[in-house]
Amino acid sequence: YTKIEIHHPWEMVTKAAMQKYPNPMNPSVVGVDVLDRNVDQHGRLHSKRLLSTEWGLPSIVKSLIGNARTYTYVQEHSVVDPKEKAFELQSSNITFTNMVSVDEKLTYKPHPEDPEKTILTQEAIISVKGVSLSSYLEGVMASTISANAGKGREAMEWVIRRLNAEIEELAATARGTIRTPMAAAVTDK
């Protein structure tokens, strides 16, 4: 597994992670559907989502799988615990599971010494079944996951910038609305 330091507070990172798709860094994710979302008796938000992805599988893998279709579906279950400040996300493919299974777990927690930072722990288990080139495929999958992790960090920054821009825009609009009546009152005199 890998640990990554994100230079934003946990609350912002969690909000961005929940709104990560679609983004220009991960164009392979073509659809996100929320299947279920609820808050349990401990105040934790549980979300189940279905991600539709266009995997960039090499042609040799497609020929082994025997299917030209490259759309795959990933189920994702996440739990946000605002009291404990923990966000855990588990995902696994539900397409091609007889051939390849990719189980990924992401955990976001505040940095123990710096509240302005978040620690992301990423774990992935890749299993290839019944294919003689399993070590090759595992290598391909591992490098793809590693590359996607980098894109994921870029995407998170992109979403955070977008969220900050929306906050600025709302604040500017609010300031504008507050000034307008005062300007009108001065003009009326």
LUMKE-686475 format. One record per atom (N, C-alpha, C): atom name; residue in three letters; x, y, z; residue number from 1. Coordinates in steps of 0.1 Angstrom, whole numbers, plus 5000, padded with zeros to 4 digits. Layout:
// residues N
(node CA, ALA, (X, Y, Z), NUM)
...
// end
This chain:
// residues 189
(node N, TYR, (5008, 4988, 5000), 1)
(node CA, TYR, (5000, 5000, 5000), 1)
(node C, TYR, (5009, 5012, 5000), 1)
(node N, THR, (5003, 5024, 4997), 2)
(node CA, THR, (5010, 5036, 4996), 2)
(node C, THR, (5003, 5047, 5005), 2)
(node N, LYS, (5011, 5056, 5010), 3)
(node CA, LYS, (5006, 5067, 5018), 3)
(node C, LYS, (5009, 5080, 5011), 3)
(node N, ILE, (4999, 5088, 5010), 4)
(node CA, ILE, (5001, 5101, 5002), 4)
(node C, ILE, (4997, 5112, 5011), 4)
(node N, GLU, (5005, 5123, 5011), 5)
(node CA, GLU, (5001, 5135, 5019), 5)
(node C, GLU, (4994, 5145, 5009), 5)
(node N, ILE, (4982, 5149, 5013), 6)
(node CA, ILE, (4975, 5159, 5005), 6)
(node C, ILE, (4975, 5172, 5013), 6)
(node N, HIS, (4979, 5183, 5006), 7)
(node CA, HIS, (4980, 5195, 5013), 7)
(node C, HIS, (4967, 5204, 5014), 7)
(node N, HIS, (4957, 5197, 5019), 8)
(node CA, HIS, (4944, 5203, 5022), 8)
(node C, HIS, (4938, 5197, 5034), 8)
(node N, PRO, (4929, 5204, 5041), 9)
(node CA, PRO, (4923, 5199, 5053), 9)
(node C, PRO, (4914, 5187, 5050), 9)
(node N, TRP, (4912, 5178, 5059), 10)
(node CA, TRP, (4904, 5166, 5057), 10)
(node C, TRP, (4890, 5169, 5052), 10)
(node N, GLU, (4883, 5179, 5057), 11)
(node CA, GLU, (4869, 5182, 5053), 11)
(node C, GLU, (4869, 5186, 5038), 11)
(node N, MET, (4878, 5194, 5034), 12)
(node CA, MET, (4879, 5198, 5019), 12)
(node C, MET, (4882, 5186, 5011), 12)
(node N, VAL, (4891, 5177, 5015), 13)
(node CA, VAL, (4895, 5165, 5007), 13)
(node C, VAL, (4884, 5156, 5006), 13)
(node N, THR, (4876, 5154, 5017), 14)
(node CA, THR, (4865, 5145, 5017), 14)
(node C, THR, (4854, 5150, 5008), 14)
(node N, LYS, (4851, 5163, 5008), 15)
(node CA, LYS, (4841, 5168, 4999), 15)
(node C, LYS, (4845, 5167, 4985), 15)
(node N, ALA, (4858, 5169, 4982), 16)
(node CA, ALA, (4863, 5168, 4968), 16)
(node C, ALA, (4863, 5153, 4964), 16)
(node N, ALA, (4866, 5144, 4972), 17)
(node CA, ALA, (4866, 5130, 4969), 17)
(node C, ALA, (4852, 5125, 4965), 17)
(node N, MET, (4842, 5130, 4972), 18)
(node CA, MET, (4828, 5127, 4969), 18)
(node C, MET, (4823, 5132, 4956), 18)
(node N, GLN, (4830, 5143, 4951), 19)
(node CA, GLN, (4826, 5150, 4939), 19)
(node C, GLN, (4836, 5148, 4928), 19)
(node N, LYS, (4845, 5138, 4929), 20)
(node CA, LYS, (4857, 5137, 4921), 20)
(node C, LYS, (4853, 5134, 4906), 20)
(node N, TYR, (4843, 5127, 4903), 21)
(node CA, TYR, (4839, 5123, 4889), 21)
(node C, TYR, (4827, 5131, 4885), 21)
(node N, PRO, (4826, 5135, 4872), 22)
(node CA, PRO, (4836, 5134, 4862), 22)
(node C, PRO, (4847, 5145, 4864), 22)
(node N, ASN, (4859, 5142, 4858), 23)
(node CA, ASN, (4870, 5152, 4858), 23)
(node C, ASN, (4878, 5150, 4846), 23)
(node N, PRO, (4885, 5160, 4842), 24)
(node CA, PRO, (4893, 5159, 4829), 24)
(node C, PRO, (4906, 5149, 4831), 24)
(node N, MET, (4910, 5147, 4843), 25)
(node CA, MET, (4922, 5138, 4845), 25)
(node C, MET, (4919, 5123, 4844), 25)
(node N, ASN, (4906, 5120, 4847), 26)
(node CA, ASN, (4902, 5106, 4846), 26)
(node C, ASN, (4890, 5104, 4836), 26)
(node N, PRO, (4893, 5107, 4823), 27)
(node CA, PRO, (4882, 5106, 4814), 27)
(node C, PRO, (4877, 5092, 4812), 27)
(node N, SER, (4884, 5082, 4817), 28)
(node CA, SER, (4879, 5068, 4816), 28)
(node C, SER, (4866, 5066, 4824), 28)
(node N, VAL, (4864, 5074, 4835), 29)
(node CA, VAL, (4851, 5072, 4842), 29)
(node C, VAL, (4841, 5080, 4835), 29)
(node N, VAL, (4831, 5073, 4829), 30)
(node CA, VAL, (4821, 5079, 4820), 30)
(node C, VAL, (4808, 5081, 4827), 30)
(node N, GLY, (4806, 5075, 4839), 31)
(node CA, GLY, (4793, 5076, 4845), 31)
(node C, GLY, (4794, 5073, 4860), 31)
(node N, VAL, (4786, 5080, 4868), 32)
(node CA, VAL, (4785, 5077, 4883), 32)
(node C, VAL, (4771, 5077, 4886), 32)
(node N, ASP, (4766, 5066, 4892), 33)
(node CA, ASP, (4752, 5065, 4897), 33)
(node C, ASP, (4752, 5062, 4912), 33)
(node N, VAL, (4745, 5070, 4919), 34)
(node CA, VAL, (4743, 5067, 4934), 34)
(node C, VAL, (4732, 5057, 4935), 34)
(node N, LEU, (4736, 5045, 4941), 35)
(node CA, LEU, (4726, 5034, 4943), 35)
(node C, LEU, (4719, 5036, 4956), 35)
(node N, ASP, (4726, 5040, 4966), 36)
(node CA, ASP, (4720, 5041, 4980), 36)
(node C, ASP, (4729, 5051, 4987), 36)
(node N, ARG, (4722, 5059, 4996), 37)
(node CA, ARG, (4730, 5068, 5005), 37)
(node C, ARG, (4721, 5070, 5017), 37)
(node N, ASN, (4728, 5068, 5029), 38)
(node CA, ASN, (4720, 5069, 5041), 38)
(node C, ASN, (4730, 5073, 5053), 38)
(node N, VAL, (4724, 5078, 5063), 39)
(node CA, VAL, (4732, 5081, 5075), 39)
(node C, VAL, (4728, 5071, 5086), 39)
(node N, ASP, (4738, 5065, 5092), 40)
(node CA, ASP, (4734, 5055, 5103), 40)
(node C, ASP, (4733, 5062, 5116), 40)
(node N, GLN, (4730, 5053, 5126), 41)
(node CA, GLN, (4726, 5059, 5140), 41)
(node C, GLN, (4739, 5066, 5146), 41)
(node N, HIS, (4751, 5064, 5141), 42)
(node CA, HIS, (4763, 5070, 5146), 42)
(node C, HIS, (4767, 5083, 5139), 42)
(node N, GLY, (4758, 5087, 5129), 43)
(node CA, GLY, (4761, 5099, 5121), 43)
(node C, GLY, (4770, 5097, 5110), 43)
(node N, ARG, (4773, 5084, 5106), 44)
(node CA, ARG, (4782, 5082, 5095), 44)
(node C, ARG, (4774, 5081, 5082), 44)
(node N, LEU, (4779, 5087, 5071), 45)
(node CA, LEU, (4773, 5087, 5058), 45)
(node C, LEU, (4778, 5075, 5050), 45)
(node N, HIS, (4769, 5066, 5046), 46)
(node CA, HIS, (4772, 5055, 5038), 46)
(node C, HIS, (4767, 5058, 5024), 46)
(node N, SER, (4776, 5055, 5014), 47)
(node CA, SER, (4772, 5057, 5000), 47)
(node C, SER, (4776, 5045, 4992), 47)
(node N, LYS, (4767, 5041, 4983), 48)
(node CA, LYS, (4770, 5030, 4974), 48)
(node C, LYS, (4768, 5036, 4960), 48)
(node N, ARG, (4778, 5035, 4952), 49)
(node CA, ARG, (4778, 5041, 4939), 49)
(node C, ARG, (4782, 5030, 4928), 49)
(node N, LEU, (4778, 5032, 4916), 50)
(node CA, LEU, (4782, 5024, 4905), 50)
(node C, LEU, (4790, 5033, 4895), 50)
(node N, LEU, (4802, 5030, 4893), 51)
(node CA, LEU, (4810, 5037, 4883), 51)
(node C, LEU, (4811, 5030, 4870), 51)
(node N, SER, (4808, 5037, 4859), 52)
(node CA, SER, (4810, 5031, 4846), 52)
(node C, SER, (4823, 5036, 4841), 52)
(node N, THR, (4832, 5027, 4837), 53)
(node CA, THR, (4845, 5031, 4832), 53)
(node C, THR, (4848, 5025, 4819), 53)
(node N, GLU, (4856, 5032, 4812), 54)
(node CA, GLU, (4862, 5027, 4799), 54)
(node C, GLU, (4876, 5024, 4802), 54)
(node N, TRP, (4879, 5011, 4804), 55)
(node CA, TRP, (4892, 5007, 4807), 55)
(node C, TRP, (4901, 5007, 4795), 55)
(node N, GLY, (4914, 5012, 4797), 56)
(node CA, GLY, (4923, 5012, 4786), 56)
(node C, GLY, (4930, 4999, 4786), 56)
(node N, LEU, (4923, 4988, 4783), 57)
(node CA, LEU, (4929, 4975, 4783), 57)
(node C, LEU, (4937, 4972, 4770), 57)
(node N, PRO, (4949, 4967, 4771), 58)
(node CA, PRO, (4957, 4964, 4759), 58)
(node C, PRO, (4949, 4954, 4751), 58)
(node N, SER, (4952, 4954, 4737), 59)
(node CA, SER, (4944, 4945, 4728), 59)
(node C, SER, (4947, 4930, 4732), 59)
(node N, ILE, (4959, 4927, 4737), 60)
(node CA, ILE, (4962, 4913, 4740), 60)
(node C, ILE, (4952, 4908, 4752), 60)
(node N, VAL, (4949, 4917, 4761), 61)
(node CA, VAL, (4940, 4914, 4772), 61)
(node C, VAL, (4926, 4912, 4767), 61)
(node N, LYS, (4922, 4921, 4758), 62)
(node CA, LYS, (4909, 4920, 4752), 62)
(node C, LYS, (4907, 4907, 4744), 62)
(node N, SER, (4918, 4903, 4737), 63)
(node CA, SER, (4917, 4890, 4730), 63)
(node C, SER, (4916, 4878, 4740), 63)
(node N, LEU, (4923, 4879, 4751), 64)
(node CA, LEU, (4922, 4868, 4761), 64)
(node C, LEU, (4909, 4868, 4767), 64)
(node N, ILE, (4903, 4879, 4770), 65)
(node CA, ILE, (4890, 4880, 4776), 65)
(node C, ILE, (4879, 4875, 4766), 65)
(node N, GLY, (4882, 4877, 4754), 66)
(node CA, GLY, (4873, 4873, 4743), 66)
(node C, GLY, (4861, 4882, 4742), 66)
(node N, ASN, (4863, 4894, 4745), 67)
(node CA, ASN, (4852, 4904, 4744), 67)
(node C, ASN, (4858, 4918, 4740), 67)
(node N, ALA, (4852, 4923, 4729), 68)
(node CA, ALA, (4857, 4936, 4725), 68)
(node C, ALA, (4852, 4948, 4733), 68)
(node N, ARG, (4842, 4945, 4741), 69)
(node CA, ARG, (4836, 4955, 4750), 69)
(node C, ARG, (4847, 4959, 4761), 69)
(node N, THR, (4849, 4972, 4762), 70)
(node CA, THR, (4858, 4976, 4772), 70)
(node C, THR, (4852, 4984, 4784), 70)
(node N, TYR, (4839, 4985, 4783), 71)
(node CA, TYR, (4832, 4992, 4795), 71)
(node C, TYR, (4832, 4982, 4806), 71)
(node N, THR, (4836, 4987, 4818), 72)
(node CA, THR, (4836, 4979, 4830), 72)
(node C, THR, (4828, 4987, 4840), 72)
(node N, TYR, (4823, 4979, 4850), 73)
(node CA, TYR, (4815, 4986, 4861), 73)
(node C, TYR, (4822, 4983, 4874), 73)
(node N, VAL, (4823, 4993, 4882), 74)
(node CA, VAL, (4829, 4992, 4895), 74)
(node C, VAL, (4819, 4996, 4906), 74)
(node N, GLN, (4818, 4988, 4916), 75)
(node CA, GLN, (4810, 4991, 4927), 75)
(node C, GLN, (4818, 4998, 4938), 75)
(node N, GLU, (4813, 5008, 4944), 76)
(node CA, GLU, (4820, 5016, 4954), 76)
(node C, GLU, (4812, 5018, 4966), 76)
(node N, HIS, (4817, 5015, 4978), 77)
(node CA, HIS, (4811, 5017, 4990), 77)
(node C, HIS, (4819, 5026, 4999), 77)
(node N, SER, (4814, 5037, 5003), 78)
(node CA, SER, (4822, 5047, 5011), 78)
(node C, SER, (4815, 5050, 5024), 78)
(node N, VAL, (4822, 5053, 5034), 79)
(node CA, VAL, (4817, 5057, 5048), 79)
(node C, VAL, (4825, 5069, 5052), 79)
(node N, VAL, (4817, 5080, 5055), 80)
(node CA, VAL, (4823, 5092, 5060), 80)
(node C, VAL, (4819, 5093, 5074), 80)
(node N, ASP, (4829, 5094, 5083), 81)
(node CA, ASP, (4826, 5095, 5098), 81)
(node C, ASP, (4831, 5109, 5102), 81)
(node N, PRO, (4822, 5118, 5103), 82)
(node CA, PRO, (4826, 5132, 5106), 82)
(node C, PRO, (4831, 5134, 5121), 82)
(node N, LYS, (4826, 5125, 5130), 83)
(node CA, LYS, (4831, 5126, 5144), 83)
(node C, LYS, (4846, 5121, 5145), 83)
(node N, GLU, (4848, 5110, 5139), 84)
(node CA, GLU, (4862, 5104, 5140), 84)
(node C, GLU, (4871, 5110, 5129), 84)
(node N, LYS, (4865, 5118, 5120), 85)
(node CA, LYS, (4873, 5124, 5108), 85)
(node C, LYS, (4880, 5112, 5101), 85)
(node N, ALA, (4872, 5103, 5096), 86)
(node CA, ALA, (4877, 5092, 5088), 86)
(node C, ALA, (4868, 5090, 5076), 86)
(node N, PHE, (4874, 5089, 5064), 87)
(node CA, PHE, (4866, 5086, 5052), 87)
(node C, PHE, (4873, 5074, 5045), 87)
(node N, GLU, (4865, 5063, 5044), 88)
(node CA, GLU, (4870, 5051, 5039), 88)
(node C, GLU, (4862, 5047, 5026), 88)
(node N, LEU, (4869, 5043, 5016), 89)
(node CA, LEU, (4862, 5040, 5003), 89)
(node C, LEU, (4868, 5027, 4998), 89)
(node N, GLN, (4859, 5018, 4995), 90)
(node CA, GLN, (4863, 5005, 4990), 90)
(node C, GLN, (4856, 5003, 4976), 90)
(node N, SER, (4864, 4998, 4967), 91)
(node CA, SER, (4858, 4996, 4953), 91)
(node C, SER, (4863, 4983, 4948), 91)
(node N, SER, (4855, 4977, 4939), 92)
(node CA, SER, (4859, 4965, 4932), 92)
(node C, SER, (4851, 4964, 4919), 92)
(node N, ASN, (4857, 4958, 4909), 93)
(node CA, ASN, (4851, 4956, 4896), 93)
(node C, ASN, (4840, 4946, 4897), 93)
(node N, ILE, (4829, 4948, 4890), 94)
(node CA, ILE, (4818, 4938, 4889), 94)
(node C, ILE, (4817, 4932, 4875), 94)
(node N, THR, (4826, 4937, 4866), 95)
(node CA, THR, (4826, 4932, 4853), 95)
(node C, THR, (4839, 4924, 4851), 95)
(node N, PHE, (4839, 4913, 4843), 96)
(node CA, PHE, (4851, 4905, 4841), 96)
(node C, PHE, (4856, 4899, 4854), 96)
(node N, THR, (4848, 4897, 4864), 97)
(node CA, THR, (4853, 4892, 4877), 97)
(node C, THR, (4858, 4877, 4875), 97)
(node N, ASN, (4853, 4870, 4865), 98)
(node CA, ASN, (4859, 4856, 4863), 98)
(node C, ASN, (4873, 4857, 4858), 98)
(node N, MET, (4878, 4868, 4853), 99)
(node CA, MET, (4891, 4869, 4848), 99)
(node C, MET, (4900, 4878, 4857), 99)
(node N, VAL, (4895, 4889, 4860), 100)
(node CA, VAL, (4904, 4899, 4868), 100)
(node C, VAL, (4895, 4905, 4879), 100)
(node N, SER, (4901, 4906, 4891), 101)
(node CA, SER, (4894, 4913, 4901), 101)
(node C, SER, (4904, 4923, 4907), 101)
(node N, VAL, (4899, 4935, 4908), 102)
(node CA, VAL, (4907, 4946, 4914), 102)
(node C, VAL, (4899, 4952, 4926), 102)
(node N, ASP, (4905, 4950, 4938), 103)
(node CA, ASP, (4899, 4955, 4950), 103)
(node C, ASP, (4907, 4966, 4955), 103)
(node N, GLU, (4901, 4978, 4957), 104)
(node CA, GLU, (4909, 4989, 4962), 104)
(node C, GLU, (4903, 4995, 4974), 104)
(node N, LYS, (4911, 4999, 4983), 105)
(node CA, LYS, (4907, 5006, 4996), 105)
(node C, LYS, (4914, 5019, 4998), 105)
(node N, LEU, (4907, 5030, 4999), 106)
(node CA, LEU, (4913, 5043, 5002), 106)
(node C, LEU, (4908, 5048, 5015), 106)
(node N, THR, (4917, 5052, 5023), 107)
(node CA, THR, (4914, 5058, 5037), 107)
(node C, THR, (4920, 5072, 5038), 107)
(node N, TYR, (4911, 5081, 5041), 108)
(node CA, TYR, (4915, 5095, 5042), 108)
(node C, TYR, (4913, 5099, 5057), 108)
(node N, LYS, (4924, 5104, 5063), 109)
(node CA, LYS, (4924, 5108, 5077), 109)
(node C, LYS, (4932, 5121, 5078), 109)
(node N, PRO, (4929, 5130, 5088), 110)
(node CA, PRO, (4937, 5142, 5090), 110)
(node C, PRO, (4951, 5138, 5093), 110)
(node N, HIS, (4960, 5146, 5089), 111)
(node CA, HIS, (4974, 5145, 5093), 111)
(node C, HIS, (4976, 5146, 5108), 111)
(node N, PRO, (4983, 5137, 5114), 112)
(node CA, PRO, (4983, 5137, 5129), 112)
(node C, PRO, (4990, 5150, 5135), 112)
(node N, GLU, (4998, 5157, 5127), 113)
(node CA, GLU, (5005, 5169, 5133), 113)
(node C, GLU, (5001, 5182, 5126), 113)
(node N, ASP, (4994, 5181, 5114), 114)
(node CA, ASP, (4991, 5193, 5107), 114)
(node C, ASP, (4976, 5192, 5102), 114)
(node N, PRO, (4967, 5200, 5109), 115)
(node CA, PRO, (4953, 5199, 5105), 115)
(node C, PRO, (4950, 5205, 5091), 115)
(node N, GLU, (4960, 5211, 5084), 116)
(node CA, GLU, (4958, 5216, 5071), 116)
(node C, GLU, (4962, 5206, 5060), 116)
(node N, LYS, (4965, 5193, 5065), 117)
(node CA, LYS, (4969, 5183, 5056), 117)
(node C, LYS, (4961, 5170, 5059), 117)
(node N, THR, (4960, 5162, 5049), 118)
(node CA, THR, (4953, 5149, 5050), 118)
(node C, THR, (4962, 5138, 5045), 118)
(node N, ILE, (4961, 5126, 5052), 119)
(node CA, ILE, (4969, 5114, 5048), 119)
(node C, ILE, (4959, 5105, 5041), 119)
(node N, LEU, (4963, 5101, 5028), 120)
(node CA, LEU, (4955, 5091, 5021), 120)
(node C, LEU, (4963, 5078, 5021), 120)
(node N, THR, (4957, 5068, 5025), 121)
(node CA, THR, (4963, 5054, 5025), 121)
(node C, THR, (4956, 5046, 5014), 121)
(node N, GLN, (4964, 5041, 5004), 122)
(node CA, GLN, (4958, 5034, 4993), 122)
(node C, GLN, (4963, 5020, 4992), 122)
(node N, GLU, (4953, 5010, 4992), 123)
(node CA, GLU, (4957, 4996, 4991), 123)
(node C, GLU, (4949, 4991, 4979), 123)
(node N, ALA, (4956, 4982, 4971), 124)
(node CA, ALA, (4950, 4975, 4960), 124)
(node C, ALA, (4954, 4961, 4959), 124)
(node N, ILE, (4944, 4952, 4957), 125)
(node CA, ILE, (4947, 4938, 4955), 125)
(node C, ILE, (4942, 4934, 4941), 125)
(node N, ILE, (4951, 4929, 4933), 126)
(node CA, ILE, (4948, 4925, 4919), 126)
(node C, ILE, (4949, 4910, 4918), 126)
(node N, SER, (4938, 4904, 4913), 127)
(node CA, SER, (4939, 4889, 4911), 127)
(node C, SER, (4935, 4886, 4897), 127)
(node N, VAL, (4943, 4878, 4890), 128)
(node CA, VAL, (4940, 4874, 4876), 128)
(node C, VAL, (4939, 4859, 4877), 128)
(node N, LYS, (4927, 4854, 4871), 129)
(node CA, LYS, (4924, 4840, 4872), 129)
(node C, LYS, (4924, 4833, 4858), 129)
(node N, GLY, (4929, 4821, 4858), 130)
(node CA, GLY, (4928, 4813, 4846), 130)
(node C, GLY, (4934, 4818, 4834), 130)
(node N, VAL, (4944, 4826, 4835), 131)
(node CA, VAL, (4951, 4832, 4823), 131)
(node C, VAL, (4966, 4829, 4825), 131)
(node N, SER, (4972, 4823, 4814), 132)
(node CA, SER, (4986, 4820, 4815), 132)
(node C, SER, (4995, 4832, 4817), 132)
(node N, LEU, (4991, 4843, 4812), 133)
(node CA, LEU, (4999, 4855, 4813), 133)
(node C, LEU, (4995, 4863, 4826), 133)
(node N, SER, (4992, 4856, 4836), 134)
(node CA, SER, (4987, 4864, 4848), 134)
(node C, SER, (4998, 4873, 4854), 134)
(node N, SER, (5010, 4870, 4854), 135)
(node CA, SER, (5020, 4879, 4859), 135)
(node C, SER, (5021, 4892, 4851), 135)
(node N, TYR, (5020, 4890, 4837), 136)
(node CA, TYR, (5020, 4901, 4828), 136)
(node C, TYR, (5008, 4910, 4831), 136)
(node N, LEU, (4996, 4904, 4832), 137)
(node CA, LEU, (4984, 4911, 4834), 137)
(node C, LEU, (4985, 4919, 4848), 137)
(node N, GLU, (4990, 4912, 4858), 138)
(node CA, GLU, (4991, 4918, 4871), 138)
(node C, GLU, (5000, 4930, 4870), 138)
(node N, GLY, (5011, 4929, 4863), 139)
(node CA, GLY, (5020, 4941, 4861), 139)
(node C, GLY, (5013, 4952, 4854), 139)
(node N, VAL, (5005, 4949, 4843), 140)
(node CA, VAL, (4998, 4959, 4835), 140)
(node C, VAL, (4988, 4966, 4844), 140)
(node N, MET, (4980, 4958, 4852), 141)
(node CA, MET, (4970, 4963, 4861), 141)
(node C, MET, (4976, 4972, 4872), 141)
(node N, ALA, (4987, 4967, 4878), 142)
(node CA, ALA, (4994, 4975, 4888), 142)
(node C, ALA, (4999, 4988, 4883), 142)
(node N, SER, (5005, 4988, 4871), 143)
(node CA, SER, (5010, 5001, 4866), 143)
(node C, SER, (4999, 5010, 4862), 143)
(node N, THR, (4987, 5004, 4858), 144)
(node CA, THR, (4976, 5013, 4855), 144)
(node C, THR, (4970, 5019, 4867), 144)
(node N, ILE, (4969, 5011, 4878), 145)
(node CA, ILE, (4964, 5016, 4891), 145)
(node C, ILE, (4974, 5027, 4896), 145)
(node N, SER, (4987, 5025, 4895), 146)
(node CA, SER, (4996, 5035, 4899), 146)
(node C, SER, (4995, 5048, 4892), 146)
(node N, ALA, (4993, 5047, 4878), 147)
(node CA, ALA, (4992, 5059, 4870), 147)
(node C, ALA, (4979, 5066, 4874), 147)
(node N, ASN, (4968, 5058, 4876), 148)
(node CA, ASN, (4955, 5064, 4880), 148)
(node C, ASN, (4956, 5070, 4893), 148)
(node N, ALA, (4964, 5065, 4902), 149)
(node CA, ALA, (4965, 5072, 4915), 149)
(node C, ALA, (4971, 5086, 4914), 149)
(node N, GLY, (4981, 5088, 4905), 150)
(node CA, GLY, (4986, 5101, 4902), 150)
(node C, GLY, (4975, 5110, 4896), 150)
(node N, LYS, (4967, 5104, 4886), 151)
(node CA, LYS, (4956, 5112, 4880), 151)
(node C, LYS, (4946, 5115, 4891), 151)
(node N, GLY, (4944, 5106, 4901), 152)
(node CA, GLY, (4934, 5108, 4911), 152)
(node C, GLY, (4938, 5120, 4920), 152)
(node N, ARG, (4951, 5121, 4923), 153)
(node CA, ARG, (4956, 5133, 4931), 153)
(node C, ARG, (4954, 5146, 4923), 153)
(node N, GLU, (4957, 5146, 4910), 154)
(node CA, GLU, (4955, 5158, 4902), 154)
(node C, GLU, (4940, 5161, 4901), 154)
(node N, ALA, (4932, 5151, 4900), 155)
(node CA, ALA, (4917, 5153, 4899), 155)
(node C, ALA, (4912, 5159, 4912), 155)
(node N, MET, (4917, 5155, 4923), 156)
(node CA, MET, (4913, 5160, 4937), 156)
(node C, MET, (4917, 5175, 4937), 156)
(node N, GLU, (4929, 5179, 4933), 157)
(node CA, GLU, (4933, 5193, 4932), 157)
(node C, GLU, (4924, 5201, 4923), 157)
(node N, TRP, (4920, 5195, 4912), 158)
(node CA, TRP, (4911, 5202, 4903), 158)
(node C, TRP, (4897, 5204, 4909), 158)
(node N, VAL, (4892, 5194, 4916), 159)
(node CA, VAL, (4879, 5195, 4922), 159)
(node C, VAL, (4880, 5206, 4934), 159)
(node N, ILE, (4891, 5206, 4941), 160)
(node CA, ILE, (4892, 5215, 4952), 160)
(node C, ILE, (4893, 5229, 4947), 160)
(node N, ARG, (4900, 5231, 4936), 161)
(node CA, ARG, (4901, 5245, 4930), 161)
(node C, ARG, (4887, 5249, 4925), 161)
(node N, ARG, (4879, 5240, 4920), 162)
(node CA, ARG, (4866, 5243, 4915), 162)
(node C, ARG, (4857, 5246, 4927), 162)
(node N, LEU, (4858, 5239, 4938), 163)
(node CA, LEU, (4850, 5241, 4950), 163)
(node C, LEU, (4853, 5255, 4956), 163)
(node N, ASN, (4866, 5258, 4956), 164)
(node CA, ASN, (4871, 5271, 4962), 164)
(node C, ASN, (4866, 5283, 4953), 164)
(node N, ALA, (4866, 5280, 4939), 165)
(node CA, ALA, (4861, 5291, 4930), 165)
(node C, ALA, (4846, 5293, 4932), 165)
(node N, GLU, (4838, 5282, 4935), 166)
(node CA, GLU, (4824, 5283, 4937), 166)
(node C, GLU, (4821, 5291, 4950), 166)
(node N, ILE, (4829, 5288, 4960), 167)
(node CA, ILE, (4828, 5295, 4973), 167)
(node C, ILE, (4831, 5310, 4971), 167)
(node N, GLU, (4841, 5313, 4964), 168)
(node CA, GLU, (4845, 5327, 4961), 168)
(node C, GLU, (4834, 5334, 4954), 168)
(node N, GLU, (4828, 5327, 4944), 169)
(node CA, GLU, (4817, 5333, 4936), 169)
(node C, GLU, (4805, 5336, 4944), 169)
(node N, LEU, (4802, 5327, 4953), 170)
(node CA, LEU, (4790, 5329, 4962), 170)
(node C, LEU, (4793, 5341, 4971), 170)
(node N, ALA, (4805, 5342, 4977), 171)
(node CA, ALA, (4808, 5353, 4986), 171)
(node C, ALA, (4808, 5366, 4978), 171)
(node N, ALA, (4813, 5366, 4966), 172)
(node CA, ALA, (4812, 5378, 4958), 172)
(node C, ALA, (4798, 5382, 4955), 172)
(node N, THR, (4790, 5373, 4952), 173)
(node CA, THR, (4775, 5375, 4949), 173)
(node C, THR, (4769, 5381, 4961), 173)
(node N, ALA, (4772, 5375, 4973), 174)
(node CA, ALA, (4766, 5379, 4985), 174)
(node C, ALA, (4770, 5394, 4988), 174)
(node N, ARG, (4783, 5397, 4986), 175)
(node CA, ARG, (4788, 5410, 4989), 175)
(node C, ARG, (4781, 5420, 4979), 175)
(node N, GLY, (4779, 5416, 4966), 176)
(node CA, GLY, (4773, 5424, 4956), 176)
(node C, GLY, (4758, 5427, 4960), 176)
(node N, THR, (4751, 5417, 4965), 177)
(node CA, THR, (4737, 5419, 4969), 177)
(node C, THR, (4736, 5428, 4981), 177)
(node N, ILE, (4746, 5428, 4990), 178)
(node CA, ILE, (4745, 5436, 5002), 178)
(node C, ILE, (4748, 5450, 4998), 178)
(node N, ARG, (4757, 5453, 4989), 179)
(node CA, ARG, (4760, 5467, 4985), 179)
(node C, ARG, (4750, 5473, 4977), 179)
(node N, THR, (4742, 5466, 4969), 180)
(node CA, THR, (4733, 5471, 4959), 180)
(node C, THR, (4722, 5480, 4966), 180)
(node N, PRO, (4715, 5475, 4977), 181)
(node CA, PRO, (4705, 5483, 4983), 181)
(node C, PRO, (4711, 5496, 4989), 181)
(node N, MET, (4723, 5496, 4994), 182)
(node CA, MET, (4730, 5508, 5000), 182)
(node C, MET, (4732, 5518, 4989), 182)
(node N, ALA, (4737, 5513, 4978), 183)
(node CA, ALA, (4740, 5522, 4966), 183)
(node C, ALA, (4727, 5528, 4961), 183)
(node N, ALA, (4716, 5520, 4961), 184)
(node CA, ALA, (4703, 5525, 4957), 184)
(node C, ALA, (4698, 5536, 4966), 184)
(node N, ALA, (4700, 5534, 4979), 185)
(node CA, ALA, (4696, 5543, 4990), 185)
(node C, ALA, (4703, 5557, 4988), 185)
(node N, VAL, (4716, 5556, 4985), 186)
(node CA, VAL, (4724, 5568, 4983), 186)
(node C, VAL, (4719, 5576, 4971), 186)
(node N, THR, (4716, 5568, 4960), 187)
(node CA, THR, (4712, 5574, 4947), 187)
(node C, THR, (4698, 5581, 4949), 187)
(node N, ASP, (4689, 5575, 4957), 188)
(node CA, ASP, (4676, 5580, 4958), 188)
(node C, ASP, (4676, 5594, 4965), 188)
(node N, LYS, (4686, 5597, 4973), 189)
(node CA, LYS, (4686, 5610, 4980), 189)
(node C, LYS, (4687, 5622, 4972), 189)
// end
